[in-house]
Amino acid sequence: MDDTFVLPDMSRHNENLSDNFYIFAVYDGRIERFRLAGRMRLGRMTKDNVPDIAIQNMFLSRSHGYFKVGNGSVGYTAEDTTNGIYLNGALIPAGKTVILSDGDELVIPTDRSAGRKNDIMLKCAFCPTISLCGTR
């Protein structure tokens, strides 16, 4: 059985993408899709903490950073956390905001001794039509 999941190639589309920003979270053998709108905080849910994008992994901070959609783009602002977050392999310094592009990968390392196999990966997918990414 092939467990590979392939996202559609959005680079060929020129339509207005402003309403169709998604993050696919890949971790612990699962894939979750989150539609981005406004300001959405990424973190781990606890009894007193309910982030907009909740990923239940003990290595993710309760508040890891946040996505912000505006003016047809998506930014991510990293917070000061133990593990940090990497955009396409480069560490995003705490407090810095980066503008994301379709296909970008954000990675949160979870177990440095496991050779990245348990890392949390967030994949950006900016879909020009609902039919390609569905709704949530």
LUMVONU-630588 format. One record per residue: residue number from 1; residue in one letter; chain; x, z, y of N, C-alpha, C in turn. Coordinates in Angstrom, 3 decimals. Example, Ala and Ser with C-alpha at 12.3 -4.5 7.8 and 13.67 -1.06 7.14 Angstrom:
2
<rec 1 A A <13.190 7.800 -5.690> <12.300 7.800 -4.500> <13.200 7.800 -3.300>>
<rec 2 S A <12.850 7.080 -2.250> <13.670 7.140 -1.060> <12.900 7.870 0.030>>
This chain:
136
<rec 1 M A <0.845 0.000 -1.185> <0.000 0.000 0.000> <0.888 0.000 1.245>>
<rec 2 D A <0.603 -0.878 2.171> <1.379 -1.000 3.402> <0.755 -0.128 4.477>>
<rec 3 D A <1.531 0.841 5.019> <1.028 1.740 6.056> <1.403 1.279 7.454>>
<rec 4 T A <1.845 0.025 7.584> <2.253 -0.489 8.887> <1.035 -0.782 9.748>>
<rec 5 F A <1.115 -0.358 11.011> <0.044 -0.614 11.975> <0.635 -1.460 13.093>>
<rec 6 V A <0.082 -2.639 13.334> <0.610 -3.558 14.336> <-0.354 -3.630 15.504>>
<rec 7 L A <0.161 -3.358 16.700> <-0.650 -3.484 17.896> <-0.641 -4.933 18.350>>
<rec 8 P A <-1.746 -5.422 18.950> <-1.766 -6.805 19.420> <-0.765 -7.020 20.549>>
<rec 9 D A <-0.224 -8.240 20.651> <0.724 -8.590 21.713> <-0.059 -8.898 22.975>>
<rec 10 M A <0.028 -8.006 23.960> <-0.729 -8.169 25.198> <0.046 -8.960 26.249>>
<rec 11 S A <1.298 -9.286 25.985> <2.138 -9.917 27.006> <1.679 -11.315 27.372>>
<rec 12 R A <0.848 -11.924 26.560> <0.386 -13.287 26.830> <-0.873 -13.333 27.688>>
<rec 13 H A <-1.444 -12.201 27.986> <-2.701 -12.149 28.715> <-2.462 -11.858 30.186>>
<rec 14 N A <-3.244 -12.516 31.066> <-3.080 -12.324 32.505> <-4.305 -11.703 33.154>>
<rec 15 E A <-5.279 -11.269 32.366> <-6.500 -10.709 32.923> <-6.222 -9.382 33.612>>
<rec 16 N A <-7.204 -8.910 34.389> <-7.103 -7.614 35.057> <-7.110 -6.522 33.997>>
<rec 17 L A <-6.059 -5.716 33.954> <-5.918 -4.689 32.930> <-6.300 -3.298 33.412>>
<rec 18 S A <-6.788 -3.173 34.636> <-6.914 -1.859 35.259> <-7.835 -0.891 34.531>>
<rec 19 D A <-8.778 -1.379 33.745> <-9.711 -0.476 33.078> <-9.379 -0.253 31.614>>
<rec 20 N A <-8.289 -0.787 31.132> <-8.029 -0.751 29.702> <-6.614 -0.281 29.378>>
<rec 21 F A <-6.308 0.939 29.772> <-5.012 1.536 29.463> <-5.196 2.506 28.299>>
<rec 22 Y A <-4.373 2.343 27.272> <-4.470 3.198 26.091> <-3.099 3.747 25.729>>
<rec 23 I A <-3.112 4.896 25.097> <-1.945 5.460 24.455> <-2.314 5.668 22.990>>
<rec 24 F A <-1.474 5.154 22.102> <-1.627 5.402 20.676> <-0.595 6.460 20.302>>
<rec 25 A A <-1.061 7.581 19.805> <-0.174 8.678 19.406> <0.037 8.598 17.898>>
<rec 26 V A <1.297 8.491 17.484> <1.653 8.389 16.076> <2.462 9.630 15.720>>
<rec 27 Y A <1.923 10.465 14.828> <2.596 11.708 14.445> <1.966 12.265 13.182>>
<rec 28 D A <2.752 12.967 12.412> <2.291 13.652 11.196> <1.448 12.751 10.295>>
<rec 29 G A <1.829 11.479 10.183> <1.124 10.546 9.303> <-0.211 10.056 9.822>>
<rec 30 R A <-0.470 10.208 11.098> <-1.752 9.748 11.643> <-1.535 8.958 12.930>>
<rec 31 I A <-2.561 8.228 13.321> <-2.561 7.486 14.583> <-3.846 7.849 15.321>>
<rec 32 E A <-3.692 8.272 16.579> <-4.851 8.569 17.418> <-4.794 7.706 18.662>>
<rec 33 R A <-5.941 7.270 19.135> <-6.018 6.426 20.329> <-6.678 7.210 21.456>>
<rec 34 F A <-6.077 7.133 22.643> <-6.619 7.795 23.825> <-6.732 6.760 24.941>>
<rec 35 R A <-7.919 6.636 25.513> <-8.096 5.749 26.666> <-7.730 6.547 27.917>>
<rec 36 L A <-6.833 5.993 28.730> <-6.357 6.692 29.915> <-7.226 6.380 31.121>>
<rec 37 A A <-7.559 7.407 31.874> <-8.339 7.261 33.105> <-8.027 8.457 33.999>>
<rec 38 G A <-7.771 8.193 35.262> <-7.475 9.285 36.186> <-6.184 9.987 35.820>>
<rec 39 R A <-6.200 11.316 35.904> <-5.028 12.132 35.558> <-5.317 12.852 34.249>>
<rec 40 M A <-4.456 12.667 33.253> <-4.677 13.255 31.934> <-3.411 13.960 31.466>>
<rec 41 R A <-3.549 15.240 31.154> <-2.419 16.065 30.733> <-2.189 15.934 29.234>>
<rec 42 L A <-0.913 15.804 28.835> <-0.493 15.728 27.446> <0.006 17.100 27.019>>
<rec 43 G A <-0.454 17.582 25.865> <0.021 18.871 25.392> <-0.582 19.274 24.072>>
<rec 44 R A <-0.235 20.485 23.668> <-0.737 21.067 22.421> <-1.869 22.019 22.756>>
<rec 45 M A <-2.955 21.900 22.026> <-4.112 22.761 22.251> <-3.864 24.152 21.673>>
<rec 46 T A <-4.244 25.152 22.451> <-4.216 26.538 21.991> <-5.552 27.165 22.368>>
<rec 47 K A <-5.704 28.427 22.043> <-6.959 29.128 22.352> <-7.314 29.044 23.837>>
<rec 48 D A <-6.316 29.141 24.702> <-6.551 29.159 26.146> <-6.126 27.868 26.848>>
<rec 49 N A <-5.778 26.836 26.089> <-5.254 25.610 26.679> <-5.858 24.388 25.990>>
<rec 50 V A <-6.559 23.559 26.753> <-7.158 22.351 26.205> <-6.730 21.156 27.058>>
<rec 51 P A <-5.626 20.490 26.676> <-5.173 19.329 27.429> <-6.081 18.122 27.177>>
<rec 52 D A <-6.020 17.147 28.061> <-6.830 15.928 27.908> <-6.387 15.126 26.691>>
<rec 53 I A <-5.082 15.061 26.470> <-4.524 14.392 25.300> <-3.879 15.483 24.456>>
<rec 54 A A <-4.626 15.937 23.463> <-4.187 17.068 22.632> <-3.577 16.557 21.338>>
<rec 55 I A <-2.333 16.934 21.105> <-1.637 16.578 19.876> <-1.214 17.884 19.211>>
<rec 56 Q A <-1.728 18.107 18.020> <-1.470 19.359 17.328> <-0.180 19.258 16.533>>
<rec 57 N A <0.914 19.542 17.195> <2.228 19.573 16.561> <2.991 20.719 17.207>>
<rec 58 M A <3.559 21.586 16.400> <4.196 22.793 16.930> <5.387 22.511 17.841>>
<rec 59 F A <5.926 21.303 17.809> <7.065 20.967 18.655> <6.654 20.460 20.037>>
<rec 60 L A <5.381 20.176 20.229> <4.891 19.717 21.524> <4.541 20.927 22.374>>
<rec 61 S A <4.967 20.924 23.617> <4.648 22.023 24.529> <3.156 22.031 24.845>>
<rec 62 R A <2.666 23.178 25.260> <1.245 23.262 25.657> <0.951 22.331 26.809>>
<rec 63 S A <1.889 22.175 27.700> <1.774 21.223 28.796> <3.094 20.451 28.849>>
<rec 64 H A <3.063 19.221 28.369> <4.292 18.444 28.217> <4.517 17.490 29.393>>
<rec 65 G A <3.446 17.100 30.045> <3.505 16.157 31.159> <2.124 15.573 31.364>>
<rec 66 Y A <2.024 14.575 32.240> <0.706 13.974 32.438> <0.806 12.501 32.788>>
<rec 67 F A <-0.261 11.785 32.402> <-0.430 10.379 32.723> <-1.333 10.298 33.941>>
<rec 68 K A <-1.097 9.321 34.790> <-1.973 9.111 35.941> <-2.192 7.616 36.118>>
<rec 69 V A <-3.477 7.224 36.075> <-3.863 5.834 36.260> <-4.263 5.646 37.713>>
<rec 70 G A <-3.726 4.616 38.349> <-4.099 4.322 39.730> <-3.495 3.008 40.183>>
<rec 71 N A <-4.240 2.275 40.989> <-3.772 1.002 41.541> <-3.317 0.018 40.467>>
<rec 72 G A <-4.021 -0.012 39.342> <-3.711 -0.973 38.288> <-2.470 -0.657 37.486>>
<rec 73 S A <-1.984 0.583 37.536> <-0.799 0.946 36.753> <-0.962 2.347 36.179>>
<rec 74 V A <-0.054 2.686 35.262> <-0.050 4.008 34.640> <1.317 4.632 34.859>>
<rec 75 G A <1.313 5.854 35.375> <2.553 6.613 35.523> <2.540 7.784 34.571>>
<rec 76 Y A <3.727 8.225 34.177> <3.858 9.445 33.389> <4.855 10.346 34.088>>
<rec 77 T A <4.466 11.606 34.291> <5.343 12.598 34.901> <5.717 13.624 33.845>>
<rec 78 A A <7.008 13.753 33.596> <7.508 14.693 32.590> <7.573 16.093 33.184>>
<rec 79 E A <7.281 17.082 32.354> <7.426 18.470 32.750> <8.673 19.049 32.078>>
<rec 80 D A <9.086 20.219 32.498> <10.264 20.875 31.943> <9.886 21.497 30.603>>
<rec 81 T A <10.342 20.867 29.508> <10.019 21.337 28.168> <11.290 21.436 27.338>>
<rec 82 T A <11.204 22.121 26.206> <12.354 22.291 25.329> <12.826 20.969 24.734>>
<rec 83 N A <11.895 20.159 24.233> <12.259 18.928 23.526> <12.435 17.729 24.444>>
<rec 84 G A <11.801 17.732 25.598> <11.864 16.578 26.476> <11.043 15.416 25.960>>
<rec 85 I A <11.103 14.297 26.675> <10.399 13.079 26.278> <11.253 11.894 26.702>>
<rec 86 Y A <11.300 10.886 25.852> <12.146 9.719 26.054> <11.285 8.473 26.249>>
<rec 87 L A <11.615 7.671 27.238> <10.954 6.384 27.465> <11.904 5.302 27.004>>
<rec 88 N A <11.512 4.579 25.956> <12.328 3.494 25.401> <13.782 3.936 25.183>>
<rec 89 G A <13.952 5.178 24.699> <15.269 5.686 24.346> <15.992 6.477 25.424>>
<rec 90 A A <15.480 6.489 26.659> <16.146 7.211 27.753> <15.329 8.450 28.127>>
<rec 91 L A <16.012 9.595 28.222> <15.348 10.848 28.575> <14.759 10.761 29.983>>
<rec 92 I A <13.511 11.185 30.132> <12.875 11.264 31.450> <13.145 12.665 31.982>>
<rec 93 P A <13.845 12.794 33.101> <14.110 14.127 33.654> <12.813 14.833 34.065>>
<rec 94 A A <12.796 16.147 33.914> <11.623 16.937 34.311> <11.305 16.673 35.777>>
<rec 95 G A <10.025 16.458 36.058> <9.567 16.216 37.417> <9.575 14.757 37.827>>
<rec 96 K A <10.219 13.896 37.040> <10.289 12.476 37.382> <9.055 11.742 36.869>>
<rec 97 T A <8.552 10.816 37.685> <7.439 9.955 37.299> <7.972 8.563 37.019>>
<rec 98 V A <7.579 8.011 35.875> <7.952 6.643 35.517> <6.675 5.812 35.412>>
<rec 99 I A <6.776 4.540 35.783> <5.650 3.614 35.636> <5.788 2.947 34.278>>
<rec 100 L A <4.722 2.991 33.498> <4.748 2.470 32.140> <4.292 1.017 32.098>>
<rec 101 S A <4.786 0.304 31.107> <4.411 -1.082 30.856> <3.812 -1.196 29.467>>
<rec 102 D A <3.075 -2.263 29.239> <2.512 -2.533 27.931> <3.635 -2.588 26.905>>
<rec 103 G A <3.493 -1.871 25.816> <4.488 -1.869 24.753> <5.534 -0.783 24.867>>
<rec 104 D A <5.576 -0.061 25.985> <6.556 1.021 26.129> <6.321 2.095 25.073>>
<rec 105 E A <7.415 2.747 24.675> <7.345 3.843 23.720> <7.861 5.124 24.351>>
<rec 106 L A <7.048 6.157 24.266> <7.458 7.502 24.659> <7.667 8.273 23.363>>
<rec 107 V A <8.808 8.942 23.232> <9.111 9.675 22.006> <9.449 11.118 22.352>>
<rec 108 I A <8.811 12.030 21.616> <9.098 13.453 21.735> <9.797 13.865 20.442>>
<rec 109 P A <11.085 14.217 20.530> <11.801 14.618 19.310> <11.250 15.943 18.778>>
<rec 110 T A <11.132 16.036 17.457> <10.576 17.249 16.870> <11.569 17.981 15.987>>
<rec 111 D A <12.372 17.249 15.235> <13.312 17.883 14.320> <14.578 17.048 14.293>>
<rec 112 R A <15.544 17.453 15.065> <16.757 16.657 15.221> <17.502 16.450 13.894>>
<rec 113 S A <17.336 17.359 12.939> <18.047 17.223 11.665> <17.342 16.259 10.711>>
<rec 114 A A <16.139 15.848 11.023> <15.373 14.989 10.113> <15.535 13.506 10.426>>
<rec 115 G A <16.415 13.166 11.346> <16.666 11.763 11.634> <15.493 11.032 12.245>>
<rec 116 R A <14.763 11.688 13.121> <13.657 11.113 13.891> <12.417 10.803 13.066>>
<rec 117 K A <12.405 11.077 11.785> <11.233 10.686 10.993> <9.984 11.504 11.340>>
<rec 118 N A <10.154 12.643 11.975> <9.004 13.471 12.324> <8.695 13.472 13.821>>
<rec 119 D A <9.375 12.625 14.580> <9.142 12.575 16.022> <7.712 12.150 16.332>>
<rec 120 I A <7.252 12.533 17.511> <5.940 12.110 18.009> <6.171 10.859 18.852>>
<rec 121 M A <5.508 9.763 18.513> <5.646 8.536 19.269> <4.333 8.214 19.976>>
<rec 122 L A <4.447 7.882 21.252> <3.294 7.438 22.029> <3.557 5.992 22.425>>
<rec 123 K A <2.679 5.096 22.031> <2.848 3.663 22.297> <1.810 3.226 23.319>>
<rec 124 C A <2.273 2.580 24.393> <1.377 2.093 25.442> <0.764 0.760 25.021>>
<rec 125 A A <-0.525 0.621 25.209> <-1.218 -0.640 24.944> <-2.181 -0.884 26.089>>
<rec 126 F A <-1.903 -1.883 26.885> <-2.739 -2.215 28.025> <-3.543 -3.451 27.647>>
<rec 127 C A <-4.794 -3.228 27.290> <-5.623 -4.255 26.669> <-6.529 -4.935 27.680>>
<rec 128 P A <-6.490 -6.265 27.753> <-7.321 -6.979 28.704> <-8.793 -7.050 28.307>>
<rec 129 T A <-9.106 -6.850 27.035> <-10.503 -6.886 26.628> <-10.788 -5.730 25.686>>
<rec 130 I A <-12.009 -5.229 25.735> <-12.399 -4.121 24.865> <-12.320 -4.541 23.395>>
<rec 131 S A <-12.585 -5.820 23.100> <-12.608 -6.258 21.720> <-11.261 -6.102 21.015>>
<rec 132 L A <-10.149 -6.102 21.786> <-8.843 -5.964 21.174> <-8.508 -4.520 20.832>>
<rec 133 C A <-8.913 -3.583 21.669> <-8.543 -2.177 21.427> <-9.726 -1.298 21.070>>
<rec 134 G A <-10.927 -1.761 21.200> <-12.079 -0.933 20.936> <-12.351 0.016 22.078>>
<rec 135 T A <-13.206 0.998 21.842> <-13.535 1.967 22.882> <-13.396 3.364 22.346>>
<rec 136 R A <-13.218 4.292 23.274> <-13.198 5.707 22.911> <-13.627 6.505 24.097>>
